[in-house]
């Protein structure tokens, strides 16, 4: 005949809830904190990347605006050169082209340099973050 041993049942229930408490306190709680911190670092890295991409896009737009201005200036110089005499016209045309090319080249070089610097800063930041995460993981495993 089966009978229920109430004292054993009560101790089993107490041990079960004690085990739940210990697991939550020393295993689940720290694990959740670690995962939340990791997610925060990942979100921070993604935000930094988004900001760097936005800065690159703005630099590209600024360079394009400067190129348009240089083209417009070159066009104005060309229009003035057409009104002058043939000899002066040729000379002004060459100067305008050289100046326009120099301005375009300078603006393109400046935009490339700025984009390269921002990419290098972003890559350095990502590398530091990866190194820090790897160091923490290795320290916790070791």
CORMO-V223037 format. One record per run of one state. SS is the DSSP state (A for helix, B for strand, O for the rest). FROM is the first residue (numbers start at 1). LEN is the number of residues. If there is no record, write none. Layout:
ss={SS/SS}
from={FROM/FROM}
len={LEN/LEN}
This chain:
ss={O/A/O/A/O}
from={1/6/84/86/142}
len={5/78/2/56/1}
